[in-house]
């Protein structure tokens, strides 16, 4: 067990260092921060103006708008959608670059298990994405610190946990797709298409209804992500994301196992 953990940590450190040494990764982070800041300011100012107009029209005859929670939920919902464009670009080179450099065969035939390699790579890219979204917590805390009543810290933390779990799910899927091709562009495109289908599957659930609709609804990334963004700690959502991540790692390990079999035959 200690050997497996040591192997995972070795792959993890190597992968994380590659991201912090990559100009493309810094460019993605810069664009992400700029867009996230613009989105947050737009939602914050828009919601404040909406609440002021609402208060002017109805006064004390209706309950006031909970601006803080509305801003937080709207922002995280938009960032979840925006992340769909960013995450495939982070996952596209996890294995495609190895194929391109001819080092994937070395990984496939090395003593390190394919599971350890997949988990290490996933943890590396997930840590980089988590580092990217950390500044979001800072300016959310500053902007919402004046909220009355104050926002419970568990609400934004649970929402960001949802964003991290969503990212881990998408990255695990992207890692599997990256293991099938040596083209970063194709890996990014196929990952985006696959995630978009999973994101929109909730629409099919509404169209079908019945048990088929219930199955489609459960498979919706949007539904489970929204549960956490709304502050609902639903065990079924946690199980769904965990299962999705494990499935992505399993499929990636099987893909590399298939390559190992081809090389040995």
C-alpha positions in Angstrom: 0.0 0.0 0.0 2.8 2.4 0.8 4.4 1.7 -2.5 1.2 2.5 -4.3 0.8 5.7 -2.4 4.4 6.7 -3.2 3.8 6.0 -6.9 0.7 8.1 -6.9 2.5 11.0 -5.1 5.4 10.8 -7.6 3.0 11.0 -10.6 1.0 13.7 -8.8 4.1 15.9 -8.2 5.3 15.4 -11.8 1.9 16.4 -13.2 1.4 19.4 -10.9 4.9 20.7 -11.7 4.1 20.4 -15.4 1.1 22.6 -15.1 2.8 25.3 -13.0 5.6 25.3 -15.6 3.3 25.5 -18.6 2.6 28.9 -20.3 -0.7 27.6 -21.6 -1.8 26.7 -18.1 -1.0 30.3 -16.9 -2.8 31.7 -19.9 -5.9 29.6 -19.1 -5.7 30.7 -15.5 -5.4 34.4 -16.5 -8.4 34.2 -18.8 -10.4 32.3 -16.1 -9.7 35.0 -13.5 -10.5 37.8 -15.8 -13.8 36.3 -17.0 -14.8 35.2 -13.5 -14.2 38.7 -12.2 -16.2 40.3 -14.9 -19.1 37.8 -14.4 -19.1 38.3 -10.6 -19.2 42.2 -10.9 -21.9 42.0 -13.5 -24.1 39.7 -11.3 -23.3 41.6 -8.2 -24.2 45.1 -9.6 -27.2 43.7 -11.5 -28.6 42.0 -8.4 -28.1 45.1 -6.2 -29.9 47.3 -8.8 -32.7 44.7 -9.1 -33.1 44.6 -5.3 -33.2 48.4 -5.1 -35.8 48.6 -7.9 -37.8 45.9 -6.2 -37.7 47.7 -2.9 -38.7 51.0 -4.5 -41.7 49.4 -6.2 -43.0 47.3 -3.3 -41.4 48.8 -0.2 -42.1 46.9 3.0 -45.2 45.1 1.7 -43.1 42.1 0.5 -40.0 40.4 2.0 -36.7 41.8 0.7 -34.6 40.0 -1.8 -31.8 37.9 -0.3 -29.1 39.6 -2.4 -26.1 37.7 -1.0 -27.5 34.2 -1.6 -28.9 35.2 -5.0 -25.5 36.6 -6.1 -23.7 33.5 -4.9 -26.0 31.0 -6.5 -26.1 32.9 -9.8 -22.3 33.3 -9.9 -21.6 29.6 -9.2 -24.2 28.5 -11.7 -22.6 30.6 -14.4 -19.1 29.5 -13.4 -20.2 25.9 -13.6 -21.2 26.5 -17.2 -18.0 28.5 -18.0 -15.9 25.7 -16.5 -17.1 23.3 -19.2 -15.1 25.3 -21.7 -12.0 25.5 -19.4 -11.7 21.9 -18.1 -11.4 20.1 -21.4 -8.4 22.3 -22.2 -6.8 21.2 -18.9 -7.5 17.5 -19.4 -6.7 17.3 -23.1 -2.9 16.7 -22.6 -3.0 14.3 -19.7 -2.4 11.3 -21.9 -2.4 12.7 -25.4 0.9 14.4 -24.8 2.3 11.1 -23.5 1.2 9.5 -26.7 2.7 12.3 -28.8 6.1 12.1 -27.0 6.1 8.3 -27.2 6.3 8.0 -23.4 2.8 6.4 -23.0 4.3 3.0 -23.9 6.8 3.4 -21.1 4.0 4.2 -18.6 2.0 1.3 -19.8 4.9 -1.2 -19.3 6.3 0.4 -16.1 6.0 -1.3 -12.7 3.6 1.5 -11.6 0.0 0.4 -11.9 -2.2 2.1 -14.4 -4.6 3.0 -11.5 -1.8 4.8 -9.7 -0.8 6.7 -12.8 -4.5 7.7 -13.5 -5.1 8.8 -9.9 -1.9 10.8 -9.7 -2.6 12.6 -13.0 -6.2 13.4 -12.0 -5.1 14.7 -8.6 -2.5 16.9 -10.2 -4.8 18.6 -12.7 -7.6 18.9 -10.1 -5.2 20.6 -7.6 -4.2 23.1 -10.3 -7.9 23.8 -11.0 -8.6 24.2 -7.3 -5.8 26.7 -7.1 -7.4 28.6 -9.9 -10.7 28.9 -8.2 -9.4 29.9 -4.8 -9.3 33.7 -5.6 -13.0 33.4 -6.2 -13.6 32.7 -2.5 -11.6 35.8 -1.6 -13.6 38.3 -3.5 -16.8 36.6 -2.7 -16.0 36.9 1.0 -15.1 40.6 0.6 -18.2 41.4 -1.4 -20.6 39.5 0.8 -19.1 40.5 4.1 -21.6 43.4 4.4 -24.6 41.1 3.8 -27.4 41.4 6.4 -28.2 38.8 7.5 -24.7 37.4 7.0 -24.1 34.4 4.7 -23.2 31.2 6.6 -19.7 30.1 5.6 -21.0 26.6 4.9 -23.0 27.9 1.9 -20.2 29.2 -0.3 -17.9 26.4 0.9 -20.5 23.8 -0.2 -21.0 25.6 -3.5 -17.3 25.5 -4.2 -17.1 21.9 -3.2 -19.7 21.3 -5.8 -17.6 23.1 -8.4 -14.5 21.0 -7.4 -16.5 17.7 -7.7 -17.9 18.8 -11.0 -14.4 19.6 -12.2 -13.1 16.2 -11.0 -15.9 14.4 -12.9 -15.2 16.3 -16.1 -11.5 15.9 -15.8 -11.8 12.2 -15.2 -13.9 11.9 -18.4 -11.4 14.1 -20.2 -8.5 12.0 -19.0 -10.1 8.9 -20.4 -10.8 10.5 -23.8 -7.2 11.9 -23.8 -5.9 8.3 -23.4 -7.6 7.4 -26.7 -5.8 9.9 -29.0 -2.5 11.7 -29.5 -4.3 14.9 -30.5 -4.9 17.5 -27.8 -7.4 19.3 -30.0 -9.5 16.2 -30.6 -9.3 15.2 -26.9 -10.6 18.7 -25.9 -13.4 18.7 -28.5 -14.7 15.2 -27.7 -14.5 15.9 -24.0 -16.5 19.1 -24.5 -19.2 17.4 -26.6 -19.5 14.5 -24.1 -19.8 16.9 -21.1 -22.3 19.1 -22.9 -24.5 16.1 -23.5 -24.3 15.1 -19.8 -25.0 18.8 -18.9 -28.1 18.9 -21.1 -29.4 15.5 -20.2 -31.9 17.1 -17.8 -33.8 18.5 -20.8 -34.3 14.9 -22.0 -35.5 13.9 -18.6 -38.3 16.5 -18.8 -39.3 15.3 -22.3 -39.5 11.6 -21.5 -41.0 11.5 -18.0 -41.6 8.2 -16.1 -38.7 6.0 -15.0 -36.7 6.8 -18.1 -36.9 10.5 -17.2 -35.9 9.7 -13.6 -32.8 7.9 -14.9 -31.9 10.7 -17.2 -32.5 13.2 -14.3 -30.2 11.3 -12.0 -27.4 11.2 -14.7 -27.6 15.0 -15.1 -24.4 16.8 -13.9 -26.5 20.0 -13.8 -29.0 18.6 -11.2 -26.3 17.3 -8.8 -24.2 20.5 -9.1 -27.2 22.7 -8.5 -28.1 20.8 -5.3 -24.7 21.7 -3.8 -24.8 25.3 -5.1 -28.1 25.8 -3.3 -26.6 24.6 -0.1 -28.2 21.1 -0.2 -25.8 18.5 1.1 -27.5 15.5 -0.7 -25.8 12.1 -0.3 -27.1 11.0 -3.7 -25.2 13.9 -5.4 -22.0 13.0 -3.5 -22.3 9.4 -4.5 -23.0 10.3 -8.1 -19.9 12.5 -8.4 -17.7 9.9 -6.6 -19.0 7.1 -8.9 -18.4 9.3 -12.0 -14.9 10.0 -11.0 -14.1 6.4 -10.2 -15.6 5.3 -13.5 -13.4 7.8 -15.4 -10.3 6.5 -13.6 -11.3 2.9 -14.2 -11.9 3.5 -18.0 -8.6 5.3 -18.3 -6.7 2.4 -16.6 -8.5 -0.1 -18.8 -7.5 1.9 -21.9 -3.8 1.8 -20.9 -4.2 -1.9 -20.0 -5.4 -2.4 -23.6 -2.3 -0.6 -24.9 -0.1 -2.7 -22.7 -1.7 -5.9 -24.0 -1.2 -4.7 -27.6 2.5 -4.0 -27.0 3.1 -7.4 -25.3 1.3 -9.4 -28.0 
